[in-house]
Amino acid sequence: MIKCFLIIGIFLFAMGFTGCPIDEPVPPVFAIPGAPEGTWRATGQGDGFASSDYPENPWFWYYGNDYPGAPISVTLTIEDGWIVGVDIAGPDETFGFAAPVMNSAPAQIMERNAIIVDHVSGSTRTADGIIEAGEAALAAILAGYGVEVAD
């Protein structure tokens, strides 16, 4: 039993110095399929999380998706199939919960060239709202409902 803990401890110690290969970002290798030529912009809407989402019962904290969330909007700018701009607005989001995701999501979306956002503990509904709004904006551009931006 002690051998097992020793081996696991050495492994975790070594990973701390070398880094885990899964943590390394993988750059996208292809543009978004079906994206129109030129520069396009669209805005999508999603539901996030606000402090008013807490249930009335003071003994329990938030425990489900039964309450409507605060609106989040994501504006995507796509140039020749590559996401080059992401603007996120969620003025009714609870600052302490939403800030980690709202600050890191634009860079993650542009880096991955996809609507993929890391979830952070305590801001799951905000991340889900950003993904929902980003997918709606991307769908609008792919369907031809986006606005073409003049160069």
Secondary structure, 3 states (H helix, E strand, C coil): CHHHHHHHHHHHHHHHHHCCHHHCCCCCCCCCCCCCCCEEEEEEEEECCCHHHCCCCCCCCCCCCCCCCCEEEEEEEEECCEEEEEEEECCCCCHHHHHHHHHHHHHHHHHHCCCCCCCCCCCHHHHHHHHHHHHHHHHHHHCCCCEECCC
